[in-house]
Amino acid sequence: MFKEFKEFAMRGNVIDMAVGIIIGAAFGKIVTSLVTDVLMPPIGFLLGKMDFSNLFINLSDKTYASLTEAKAAGGVTIAYGVFLNTIIDFVIVAFVLFLVIRQMNRLKRVEQVPPPAPVTKECPFCISLIPIKAVRCPNCTSELKQA
């Protein structure tokens, strides 16, 4: 059983998938940082110095100045600002994946191999398939012209 597992784990597909997952996780962190630290602060500034990650709806009786304060006090909140950041994060990741897959598909089309040369031809007399180098049809015995 250990030998079978080792063969499975060492196949190219499994290793490729593991590398893809690791790179995807790192890429996700980069995109999250891009959204949280680079994109949202200027957007929030343009919209009146608004911090999207601090937008929340308070469902408890007490009032809180920030989402962090509400969570520290155990208040019940709906953190829709964090949700907005997550949606923007997802849209960026989906768009980048779209671009990567589109480019990969474009490269696959370029690498297409031309179809192999035909190995058979039709007999002009009986319309049966015969080898390309045949000089006489094996079915109707007609003599064929050499091309």
Summary of the structure (lengths in Angstrom):
residues: 147
radius of gyration: 32.3
end to end distance: 59.9
largest distance: 100.8
contacts: 315
relative contact order: 0.07
helix: 57%
strand: 8%
